[in-house]
Amino acid sequence: MIVAAVSAAAIEIAKIVTKGRFPLSAVSIGLGVVLPPEATFAMFVGALLFWIMGRRHPVKGTRGNEFWVEGLEPICAGLISGSALMGIGNRSSTC
């Protein structure tokens, strides 16, 4: 636990010192350690998809940019909440 806290602090300090250019995220590393592998793989694939689509639609104001770049958070939030609801549904049916 102490190693994790020191590592997270070091990553955040490095991010502050480099003004946000440090490539690692303490939150993503922490989630990668806590969550099961299939969840972290799904997050990686989703992030890769949005990164690729952001590169394909770089011009602001276009339909593709509005959907894939500007709509990133609502799409992800919907997928996460839908997954959580499906998990709740699965748990209740097995009880």
Secondary structure, DSSP 8 states (H G I E B T S, - for coil): -HHHHHHHHHHHHHHHHTTT-----HHHHHHHHHS-HHHHHHHHHHHHHHHHHHHH--STTSHHHIIIIITHHHHHHHHHHHHHHHHHHHHHHH-
